[in-house]
């Protein structure tokens, strides 16, 4: 699937805070996300999507992250422990 590349410009982001300033970098999910090889996930699962058919797909990182969250949380909120 051909995903749209996101580009960031200084215009329009004058009052927008960066995510890194809003989240707790010591949270277990943030640390886990930093350890995952997201490029490998995109290469591995990218071939499963076909561009131009149906509704545009969601980013592979989002889909893999949601599945991982579902698997690890087993329906419960993860707590720092």
N, C-alpha and C positions, 0 to 999 in steps of 0.2 A: 504494500500500500504506500502510495506516495503521500507523505505527511507534509503539511505546510510548515515551513521553517518559521520560527518566531524571531523577529529582529527587535532589538531594543534600541530606542533612541532617547536622547535626552529630552526631546520635545514631548510634552504631555506627561512626563514622569516627574515633574517638578515637585509635586506634593505627595507623590506615592512613596510609601516607605518600602524598603526592600524586605522580603520575607525573612531573611536571616536576622533582621532586627526585631521581628515579631514573635519568633518561635524560640523555644528552649532547645538549644543545640545539644543539651545533655539528655534529652528525651530518648528512650530506647528506639523508637521508630525512626527518629532523625539519624541516629547512629547506624541503624540497620540500612537505611537508604543510602548512606555514604559508602557502605561496604559492597553494595550490589553493582555489578558490572552492567549498567543499563544499555550500553552499546551492544553488548553480546545478546541481550534480550531482544533488542530491535532487529539484529541480524537474524536471530533464530526464528522469531515469530513474524517478522515482516513479510515473509513469503506466503504466509497464510491469508493475507489480505490482497484483494485485487482492486486496483483503482478503477473508478468509473462505473462500478456496479453498485446500485443502491445508495443508501445514505453514507456520507463520509464517515469513516471510522474514527474512533477515539485514539489518542496517542497510545502506543504500546506500553510506555512506561506507566501510564495511568491504569491500564488493564492489568498488567502484571502486579503493580502495587496493590490494587484492590483484591486480587486473588490471594496475594501473600497476606494481606491484612485479614481477610476472611479466614484463611487457614490458621494463622497464628493466634487470632483472638478467639476463635471458636464461639463467636457471638458475644464475647465479653470484652469490655474495655480493658486494654492493656494498662497495667500499672507499673510504675517504677518500683523495682524491688531489689 
